[in-house]
Amino acid sequence: GFSSNSWKDTVANCRATGEFTWNLVTRSLAEAMNASSTTAEVDEFDAAGVEVAESVEIAAPRVAASPATFECRVTQIIDLRSATGEASGSWFTVGEVVGVHLDESLLVDGIVDTAAAEPVLRGGGPTTYFGISADQRFDMRRPG
Ligand SMILES: Cc1cc2nc3c(=O)[nH]c(=O)nc-3n(C[C@H](O)[C@H](O)[C@H](O)COP(=O)(O)O)c2cc1C
């Protein structure tokens, strides 16, 4: 799922079509991801120079260069409220994953090697991001 901090095109499209895709942002896609956040009334795929891939189960397009993408059908669009019941002006859209596309070169013994995909994270503040690298990895087993 994802939040929309106002009734944006993305949540409106989800209400209209009942579908969305989730596309992992990697380091090489970061600048295009950022360009796609424009609120201008344009096709963000075109504006950010992002190549489209067709989905299989749904009509919504995917990001061709993303190594991990999910086709999703909307299950809930939740009108987020304060503890006293006031509207917040934000909506949380949740979907069921009905299709998975994964670059199989990321699989090591059947498990996704997250660092190999070089995903990026928001890092606090308006401009900061971080990458994920193998040297930051640690493993833990749950007790009992
Ligand atoms: C890294 C990043 C994360 C973002 N996260 C959110 C978010 O969680 N919720 C949101 O409403 N907008 C978020 N935005 C802004 C949206 O991308 C942008 O407002 C949206 O794409 C506008 O297009 P739309 O009107 O077509 O939906 C984010 C932007 C960036 C660059």
The ligand as an SDF file (V2000), in Angstrom:
LIG
                    3D

 31 33  0  0  0  0  0  0  0  0999 V2000
   10.7910    9.7210   -2.7040 C   0  0  0  0  0  0  0  0  0  0  0  0
    9.3990   10.2830   -2.8070 C   0  0  0  0  0  0  0  0  0  0  0  0
    8.4360    9.7700   -1.9820 C   0  0  0  0  0  0  0  0  0  0  0  0
    7.1280   10.2590   -2.0160 C   0  0  0  0  0  0  0  0  0  0  0  0
    6.2020    9.7430   -1.1680 N   0  0  0  0  0  0  0  0  0  0  0  0
    4.9390   10.2170   -1.2120 C   0  0  0  0  0  0  0  0  0  0  0  0
    3.9350    9.7010   -0.3340 C   0  0  0  0  0  0  0  0  0  0  0  0
    4.1830    8.7980    0.4900 O   0  0  0  0  0  0  0  0  0  0  0  0
    2.6880   10.2050   -0.4310 N   0  0  0  0  0  0  0  0  0  0  0  0
    2.3710   11.1960   -1.3210 C   0  0  0  0  0  0  0  0  0  0  0  0
    1.2310   11.6190   -1.3510 O   0  0  0  0  0  0  0  0  0  0  0  0
    3.2990   11.7060   -2.1580 N   0  0  0  0  0  0  0  0  0  0  0  0
    4.5670   11.2440   -2.1170 C   0  0  0  0  0  0  0  0  0  0  0  0
    5.5210   11.7630   -2.9750 N   0  0  0  0  0  0  0  0  0  0  0  0
    5.1250   12.7820   -3.9460 C   0  0  0  0  0  0  0  0  0  0  0  0
    4.4250   12.0920   -5.1010 C   0  0  0  0  0  0  0  0  0  0  0  0
    5.3560   11.3290   -5.8390 O   0  0  0  0  0  0  0  0  0  0  0  0
    3.8010   13.1310   -6.0280 C   0  0  0  0  0  0  0  0  0  0  0  0
    3.0850   14.0480   -5.2810 O   0  0  0  0  0  0  0  0  0  0  0  0
    2.8330   12.4580   -6.9670 C   0  0  0  0  0  0  0  0  0  0  0  0
    3.5290   11.5830   -7.7980 O   0  0  0  0  0  0  0  0  0  0  0  0
    2.0870   13.4850   -7.7780 C   0  0  0  0  0  0  0  0  0  0  0  0
    1.5620   12.8590   -8.9170 O   0  0  0  0  0  0  0  0  0  0  0  0
    0.0280   12.4550   -9.0700 P   0  0  0  0  0  0  0  0  0  0  0  0
   -0.8050   13.6620   -8.7870 O   0  0  0  0  0  0  0  0  0  0  0  0
   -0.0050   12.0140  -10.4780 O   0  0  0  0  0  0  0  0  0  0  0  0
   -0.2730   11.3290   -8.1190 O   0  0  0  0  0  0  0  0  0  0  0  0
    6.8040   11.2790   -2.9390 C   0  0  0  0  0  0  0  0  0  0  0  0
    7.7970   11.7770   -3.8010 C   0  0  0  0  0  0  0  0  0  0  0  0
    9.0840   11.2960   -3.7360 C   0  0  0  0  0  0  0  0  0  0  0  0
   10.1230   11.8510   -4.6720 C   0  0  0  0  0  0  0  0  0  0  0  0
  1  2  1  0
  2  3  1  0
  2 30  2  0
  3  4  2  0
  4  5  1  0
  4 28  1  0
  5  6  2  0
  6  7  1  0
  6 13  1  0
  7  8  2  0
  7  9  1  0
  9 10  1  0
 10 11  2  0
 10 12  1  0
 12 13  2  0
 13 14  1  0
 14 15  1  0
 14 28  1  0
 15 16  1  0
 16 17  1  0
 16 18  1  0
 18 19  1  0
 18 20  1  0
 20 21  1  0
 20 22  1  0
 22 23  1  0
 23 24  1  0
 24 25  2  0
 24 26  1  0
 24 27  1  0
 28 29  2  0
 29 30  1  0
 30 31  1  0
M  END
$$$$
